[in-house]
Amino acid sequence: MRLLPFSFSSSSSSSSYSNTKPKTALFLLLSRVFFCSLPIPKLKNLCYRHRARALAEAQSHSPPPPPPPTSPAPSAASSPIAPSTSSSSFSDDPPLLAAVSALARFAFPWTRLGLLYREQPSVFSTPPAVLLARLRALEARGLRRLCVIAVCLAFPSVLDRDTDSGGDVDLLLDDLTRAFVDFDLIGCAVAGTTPEDDGNVDVFLRICRRIRVFYDLGSPKGQMGELIGRNWKAFLELDEAALAQKLNFFIRLGMKAEQAGPFLLQHPEIMNFDLENPSIAMPEYLKCIGLTEEEVASLSRRFPYVMGKNKLGNLPGSMRAMKLHDCFLGKIVSEGKQHYLSADFASNTASLNDRKIESDFVKDLERVKSVRKEQFVDNKVEFLLGIGFGENKCTTRAASLLNSTKDQLQERFDLLLEKGIEYSMLCRMINATPKLLNQSKESLREKVNYLCNDLNYSLQYLNFFPAFLCFDLENRTKPRYKILNWLKEHGLLKKPFAPATVLANSEKRFVINLYSVHPAAPKQWLECFSSRSNSDGSQRNLFLPRPESRADC
């Protein structure tokens, strides 16, 4: 049994109920249903001689057991509805109690009210008459009561506001009515259950949650009802994770989110494809989808880090890394080449894989694992394969230079994409300078902003100098540009230095470059601008006439 996501303190007394918030009040109401079924703790950390005494003392301070049921709430079929409970502890929040009572009378399972409250707490401040009117309006569309309850639990917004003609809720309900009633998805759901499950709201709730996956990932409301009804098997056989993986596959490949859902349901054969685990091999896969020998050879030279084996689930990353995603998506959508995504097609390409690339990858990976912890190396390799890298030397070299977890690497990768760096360019940057992903998200954001806003360079410059993101912004980048800007303001710097010249050079080389601008510039740098100096801001300006008082740097 799933516990409600609310906190509960066993030391609360009845005198504190007057200040109970709605969330706590709802939990206390629902917790009476579960209290008697909670397992007795085993107290493994306590010596066995003292366990009985500890339990006895704990029970003496625990809240009183729930009162016996007064009048059972009406239920639909055999729904696990708990009996109504005394309202003495909810006198401070009558709207909450009234809403819970109304939902219970309509046969909402007690075990699911916490889920509804977590997703849409405003429902429990709605007058009971309004709630019942909205629920009856759903029944009037032809939905069975259990189906109505499941729809409300999966899509709480239908209980939170009235249905406006043409609004999101109205369009959503049109889709659900068309699927459940017109195409008899209700009958299909009931036909696939055992006698014990008949009348169980969870059967309908599972289907509604699977339908919600499509809307959460961008499918348009008002256009999905017929497609859902005609493909009812997918919503009975595939779980939420499988449906989300298939939708995300096409979204990552470049398909618009509002097109992915309809496309997937218009081609139900894809539902039977395993879009995650089959192996593919580059460049053999490129040859099999129709690219010429010259095109494949060119791609192999330009993107060596993509070559080698990978999983079909990472194919979108590989195609985007080579800028082939639009072309490949066009073959699938416009030319009907959906078989390119089948396991048989993928396995044929994997069997043609270059054995030398594979053996080199295995040897390099074992060498890296011998130096660093194996599980951390595997996580880094998994991240690199996920963004489009293949099993090759470039991948093992990059993995050996990364120092963060898979989730952290993915967050930083996504941040750089959000800042406007093109996917293929970002993969090329990582291949050239893997350590750029060792920087924190905030550090990466500040460095990109400094490059574009303060230095007036475009993001394209990172394609030539990705190491810009690796240098310390406060202790290296900004101090060096401060002295250069100061020289420029005083008319001493005629030709600007590129970031690669400014940052990649050592301190000694940078001082030599300053000396070429003006012989006294190194002294000014060391006294006023260098992050290594202890300047108090009162050093003498060496390039202006010596005043009576010292000028600030």
Residue, then its C-alpha position, 0 to 999 in steps of 0.5 A: m500500500r502506498l503511503l500518502p506523501f504528507s508528514f505525520s508526527s505521532s506526538s501531536s495532541s488533540s489540543s494542537y488540532s486547532n492550528t492544523k493546516p489543510k494538508t495536515a488535516l487531510f493526512l490525519l483524515l486519511s491516515r486513520v484508514f492506514f494506521c492500524s495496518l502499519p507494521i510494527p518496527k523491528l528496532k534492529n538497532l536496539c538491543y533485543r533485551h530492551r525492545a519490548r520495553a521500548l515498544a510499550e513506551a512508544q505505544s503509550h505516547s502514540p495517538p489513539p486508534p481510530p473510532p469504529p466506523t459509523s456509516p459506510a460511504p456508498s461505493a461503486a462495485s468493490s472499490p476500496i472505499a474506507p468508512s466515513t470518519s469523525s469530523s471532530s478534528f476538522s472543525d477548523d477546516p469545514p471546506l476540506l471535510a466537505a470536499v473529502s466527504a463529497l468525493a467519498r460519497f461519489a466512490f473515490p478510493w480513500t487510498r487515492l485521495g492523497l494523490l489527488y491532493r498532491e496534484q491539485p490541492s485546490v480541488f479540496s477547497t471547492p464547494p461539494a455542490v460544484l464538485l458533484a456537478r462537475l462529476r455528474a457532467l462527466e457521467a453525462r458524457g457516457l463515462r462509467r463512474l469508475c472511468v470518471i474517477a480514473v479520469c479525475l485522478a489522472f487529469p485533476s484539472v477536470l475537477d478544478r475548473d468548469t468546462d468552457s467550450g473549446g477550452d483545454v479541459d473541454l478538448l481533453l474530455d472530447d478526446l477521452t469520451r471519443a476513446f472510451v465511449d465511441f471506440d469502447l476503450i472501456g469495454c476493451a479495458v474490462a475485457g482484459t481484466t480478471p474477475e477480481d479486477d472487475g470494478n477496480v478503478d486502478v484498471f482505468l487509472r492505468i489507462c488514463r495515466r498512459i494517455r496522459v503521457f502523450y499530453d504531457l509530452g506535447s500531443p494536441k488536445g482535441q485531436m487524439g481521441e480517434l487515434i487513442g481509440r483505434n490503438w487501444k492495445a498500446f494503452l493496455e500492453l505498454d506501460e508509461a515508461a515505454l510510451a514515454q521512451k518511444l515519444n521522446f525518441f522522435i522528439r530527440l530526433g527533431m520531430k516537433a512535440e505536437q507531431a510525435g504523438p499523432f505520428l506514433l499512433q498513426h504508425p502503430e507498428i512502431m509500438n512493437f519496435d524496441l527503440e532502446n536496446p538493439s545495437i547499431a554500428m557506425p558507419e555501417y548503419l549510414k550505408c544501410i540507410g542509403l548514404t553513398e560511400e563518399e558521404v560515409a567516408s566524409l562523415s567518418r573523417r569529420f565525426p570520428y567520435v560518433m563511429g563505432k557501436n551504440k544502442l538504437g536508443n542513442l541513435p537520435g544523438s548520433m544523428r544530431a551529432m552529425k547533422l543528419h537528423d532532419c534527413f533521417l527523420g524525413k526518410i522515416v516520415s515522408e518516405g515510410k522507412q519505419h523499418y530503419l528502426s526495427a531490431d532486425f535492421a539494426s542488428n544487420t548493421a551491428s554485425l558489419n561493425d569494424r572489429k578493430i574499432e571495437s577491440d580498441f575501445v575495449k582495451d582502452l576502456e579496461r585501461v581507464k577502469s584500471v586507473r579510475k573506479e569502474q562504476f564511475v567510468d561506466n556512467k561517464v561512458e553511458f553519458l557520452l554514448g547517450i549524446g551520440f558518441g560511439e564506442n571508440k578511442c575518442t569516447t574512452r579518452a573523454a571519459s577519462l577526463l570527466n570528473s562528474t556524475k552522469d546526471q551532472l554532465q547531462e544537466r551541463f550539456d542541456l544548459l549549453l544547448e539552452k544557451g544556444i550552442e548547436y548540438s553538433m558543435l557542442c559534441r565537437m567541443i566536448n570531443a576537443t575539450p572534455k573538461l569543459l563539462n567539469q565546470s558547474k552550471e553556474s560557472l558555464r552560464e557566467k562564462v558564456n554570458y561574459l563571452c557574448n555580452d562583455l567580449n562581444y563574441s558569438l557562440q560560434y567562437l567556442n567552436f574554435f576555442p572551446a577551452f574558453l569555458c575551462f579558464d577561471l573567470e574571476n582569476r584569469t579571464k576578467p583580470r587579463y581583459k581588464i588590463l587590456n581594456w585599460l590599455k585600450e582606453h589610454g590609446l596604447l592597445k592598437k590591435p585587440f587580442a583574441p581570447a585564445t591568445v589572451l587566455a591560453n598563454s601562460e602568465k609569463r607569455f602574457v606578460i611578454n605580450l603586454y611588454s610588446v604593447h608598452p614596456a611599463a605595462p607588465k608593472q601595471w599588470l602586476e601591481c593593479f590588475s593581476s589576481r596574484s597581486n595584493s593591490d589596495g587600489s592605490q597604486r600609481n598610474l604609470f602611463l599618465p603624467r605623475p600627479e600630486s596624489r596617486a591615482d586609483c588603478 
